Amino acid sequence: MRFRTFITSLAALSWVLLVTGTAVASEETQLIQSINTYRSQAQPCANLASQELPPLTTDPRLNLPATGTVDLQPMLARASYPMVTVQAITLSGPRDAQSAMAAIQESFCQVVLNPQFVDIGVSRADRDWRIVLARPLLAGGLGNSQAEGRKMLDLINAARSVPHQCGGQPYSAASPLTWNDNLTSAAESHSRSMANNNFFDHKGRNGGTPGDRAELAGYIGQQIGENIAAGQDNARKVVDGWLASPGHCANLMNPQFRELGAAYAVDPKSDAGIYWTAVFGVQ
């Protein structure tokens, strides 16, 4: 098998490949599902363990030709995908999605486990594959950090009002969470730290845990949970991604939690641009 990868960070846009035939589309869909399942659990990669990541969103504008030379900038420009960062993986040899996923895990785990990517497109021609992962420009219209955090609270409470299946675990509807300023302070400080220091982890740069940050912010709780996200440009996308990720979904639906604080931070020099933190607690 031959593998190639290409990285660029040009502000550009995307191209659409029309795919015919249900078999081809099915294999592409299966590969995207496999990548998202892989991202949903912590994985050993390059001697490190990844974070649980929300699923990538399928965007047909990222379906670039599976064969031949691809000039990303003009191709993406034709389809108006507001690209900040894109990475394309090219595979030659895998006969199906399962084989393609094995090749990705072996050679490109750092690409598919990179939290800055939020969108994906996959195309295939026989045994040639191109997998494109991208992050778009942030959309305008975001409110301030606490305003968006309160939107997140409303979205999470709407989710908690009905039963959910988080992976293989069913959850009944749970009581709504209430806003807590101390938890919000903890969430805001961690989002700002991730953005300014360009990292994505529950463990802070000083080694602190979510519980440490909550306590430092003045919240003494019996139990603390934390969800983080990066790259998504609004609270709804973040919450939808968390609901589709078993571990994040379990925190959202945990009936023991009673309070929430949430916030985002932006740093254009960081890989993901925007970082979100939601901290759950019970006193």
C-alpha positions, 0 to 999 in steps of 0.5 A: 500500500502507498500512503501520502498526506498533505497539509495546508493552512490556506484560507480557501473553500471546497469542491464537490465530487458526485459519487454514483453507486450505492456500494461506493457510498456505503464503503465511504460511509462505513469508513467515516463511521469507523473513524468516528467510533475510533475517535470516541474512545481514548486511543494510544497514538504516537506513545500518547493517549488521545482524548475522547473526541466528538464525531466529525461531521460529513461535508460533501464539499470535502469529497475530493477526487480519490486519484490523481494530483489534487490542488487543494486551494482552487478545488476547495475555493470552488465549493465555498468551504471556508477553510482554515486548515485541511489535511488529506490522506491518500491511500492506495490498496485497501479493498474496503472500509475495514482495510482502509481503517486499518491503514489509517490506524497504523499510519495516520492516527495523529491525523484522525485524532487531531481535535482541531478537525471538525469536518470530513469527506471521503471518496473512493475509486476502486482501491484508491481512497482520499480522506479529507479532514478540515476545520472551517473559519469561525462563523460570526455572531457568537455572543460573549463567553458566558452568554454562549455558556448559558445557551449551552446550558439550555441545550444540555437541559433540552437533551436531559429532558428526554431519554438518550442512548449513550453508546450502549448505555441507555439513560432516562430523562434527567432533571435540569441543571442549574447555572453555577458561577464558580463552575463557569469560572473554572470552565472559562479558565480552562478554555482560555488556557487551552486556547492560549497554550494551544493544547486539548486535554482535561489535564491542565498545563500545571497538572491540574484536574477538573476537580482542582480547577473547580475547587480553586474557583470556589466550588466544593463538590462531591462529584465533578465532570468535564466535557471539552471540545475544540473547533466547533463555532457554536454551542449547538454543534458542540452539544450535538457532538457530545451527544454523539460521543458515548463518554461525553453523552454520559456526562450530559445525561448523568442524573447525579449532576445538578449544576453546570458552568460553561464557557469558550475561549478563542485564540486565532494563533491556536490550532483549533481556534476556539475551545469549549469547556463544560463543568458538571457538579453536585454539592 
